[in-house]
């Protein structure tokens, strides 16, 4: 059995082998464009302001939009991202069952409404049965799922991403126009640098 030769060099445009790419779940992939080292970089951008919170950066872009600036050529870039997981409370098997019952009741209500529409008899009874069965199955599933964790995660939490700073960037050829517009606005950025 012979093995195909493998090259250690990266694929380059114009090199043979683009037709030999294996097909994936979405079909045959296209050969990489450009220099073969990833997606093409967009036009150069300039940071016109850096703000401590997202609403301030959003207000800048909104002001630019109100003054007919082509905001499709701007971006709000969060820097120094931090993942914050806020612990909401203790989670017991009973509480997990209760949360599961609530979720199951909503799903059961939806299924009951769906079947109730096509029922010739008492549609209210069909909705109530769907709601009760959904709540019971949801409670069982929630309690069993929590019990299977073996006490590894006995709390509920919510995760958010927070940025230390939000930069508003525009395409370099529009930077002067954007800075002139911002000169009329009464919001002071913490810095403006080229990127």
C-alpha positions in Angstrom: 0.0 0.0 0.0 1.4 3.3 -0.9 0.8 6.5 1.0 0.4 9.9 -0.6 3.3 12.2 -0.1 2.8 14.9 2.4 4.5 18.3 2.1 5.5 20.3 5.2 5.2 23.6 3.3 1.9 25.6 3.7 -0.4 25.8 0.8 0.3 28.8 -1.5 -1.9 30.3 -4.2 -1.3 28.6 -7.5 0.0 25.4 -5.9 -1.5 22.2 -7.1 -3.7 20.3 -4.7 -6.7 22.6 -4.4 -8.8 20.0 -6.2 -7.7 17.3 -3.7 -9.2 19.0 -0.6 -11.4 16.4 1.2 -15.1 17.1 1.3 -16.6 17.9 4.7 -20.1 17.9 6.1 -21.0 21.0 4.0 -19.5 19.7 0.8 -16.1 20.4 -0.9 -14.4 23.4 0.7 -12.9 26.1 -1.4 -9.1 26.6 -1.5 -7.9 29.4 0.7 -7.7 32.8 -0.9 -4.9 35.3 -0.6 -1.6 34.1 0.8 -3.1 31.0 2.4 -2.5 32.2 5.9 -6.1 33.0 6.9 -8.8 35.5 6.0 -8.0 38.6 4.2 -7.5 41.7 6.4 -10.0 44.5 5.9 -9.1 48.0 5.1 -6.8 49.8 7.7 -8.7 51.3 10.6 -8.1 54.2 13.0 -9.3 54.3 16.6 -11.2 57.6 16.9 -11.9 57.2 20.6 -11.7 54.9 23.5 -14.4 54.8 26.2 -14.7 53.3 29.7 -18.1 51.7 29.0 -20.2 50.4 26.2 -23.0 53.0 26.3 -20.5 55.8 25.7 -19.1 54.0 22.6 -22.6 53.2 21.4 -23.6 56.9 21.9 -20.6 57.9 19.6 -21.7 55.5 16.8 -25.3 56.7 17.2 -24.2 60.3 16.9 -22.2 59.5 13.7 -25.3 57.7 12.3 -27.5 60.7 13.1 -25.0 62.9 11.1 -25.2 60.7 8.0 -21.8 59.1 8.6 -21.4 55.7 6.9 -21.5 53.7 10.2 -21.2 50.4 8.3 -17.5 51.3 8.2 -17.2 51.6 12.0 -16.7 49.1 14.7 -16.9 49.0 18.5 -14.0 46.9 19.8 -13.9 45.7 23.4 -10.4 45.3 24.8 -9.0 43.5 27.9 -12.0 41.1 28.0 -12.8 39.4 31.4 -15.2 36.6 31.9 -17.3 37.2 35.1 -19.4 34.4 36.5 -21.8 35.7 39.1 -23.0 33.1 41.5 -26.8 33.5 41.9 -27.4 31.0 44.7 -27.1 27.4 46.1 -28.5 24.6 43.9 -30.0 21.6 45.6 -31.7 18.6 44.0 -35.1 20.0 45.0 -34.4 23.4 43.6 -33.1 21.8 40.4 -36.4 19.8 40.2 -38.4 23.0 40.7 -36.5 24.9 38.0 -36.9 21.8 35.7 -40.7 21.8 36.5 -40.9 25.4 35.4 -39.1 24.8 32.2 -41.1 21.6 31.5 -44.4 23.4 32.2 -43.6 26.0 29.5 -42.8 23.3 27.0 -45.9 21.3 28.0 -48.0 24.5 27.6 -46.6 25.0 24.1 -47.3 21.3 23.2 -50.8 21.6 24.8 -51.6 24.7 22.8 -50.4 23.0 19.6 -52.6 20.0 20.2 -55.4 22.1 21.5 -55.7 23.9 18.2 -56.4 20.7 16.4 -58.7 19.2 19.0 -62.4 19.0 18.4 -63.2 18.4 22.1 -62.2 20.4 25.2 -59.1 22.3 24.1 -58.6 23.7 27.7 -58.3 20.1 29.1 -55.6 19.3 26.4 -53.6 22.4 27.4 -53.8 21.6 31.1 -52.8 18.0 30.6 -49.8 19.2 28.5 -48.8 21.7 31.2 -49.0 19.1 34.0 -47.2 16.4 32.1 -44.5 18.8 31.0 -44.0 20.1 34.6 -43.7 16.5 35.9 -41.2 15.4 33.3 -39.2 18.6 33.7 -39.0 18.2 37.5 -37.9 14.6 37.1 -35.3 15.5 34.5 -34.0 18.5 36.4 -33.6 16.5 39.7 -32.0 13.5 38.0 -29.6 15.7 36.0 -28.5 17.5 39.2 -28.2 14.3 41.2 -25.9 12.8 38.5 -23.4 15.6 38.9 -22.5 14.2 42.3 -22.3 17.5 44.0 -19.7 18.9 41.6 -21.7 22.1 40.9 -24.1 23.0 43.7 -24.7 26.5 42.7 -26.4 28.5 39.9 -24.6 31.3 38.1 -24.7 33.6 35.1 -21.6 34.4 32.9 -20.9 37.7 31.2 -18.0 39.1 29.2 -16.8 42.5 30.3 -14.3 44.7 28.6 -12.1 47.2 30.4 -12.3 49.6 27.5 -14.4 50.1 24.3 -12.6 51.6 21.2 -14.6 53.0 18.3 -12.7 52.4 15.0 -13.4 53.7 11.5 -11.8 53.0 8.1 -8.7 55.1 7.8 -10.0 57.0 4.8 -13.0 58.3 6.9 -11.1 59.0 10.1 -10.8 62.8 9.5 -14.5 63.1 8.8 -15.4 61.1 11.9 -13.1 63.1 14.1 -14.6 66.4 12.8 -18.1 65.2 13.7 -16.9 64.0 17.1 -15.4 67.5 17.7 -18.9 68.8 17.8 -20.1 66.1 20.2 -19.7 66.7 24.0 -18.4 63.3 24.9 -14.7 63.1 25.6 -12.8 59.9 24.8 -10.0 58.6 27.0 -7.6 58.4 24.1 -7.4 58.2 20.3 -4.8 56.1 18.6 -4.2 54.6 15.2 -4.6 50.8 14.9 
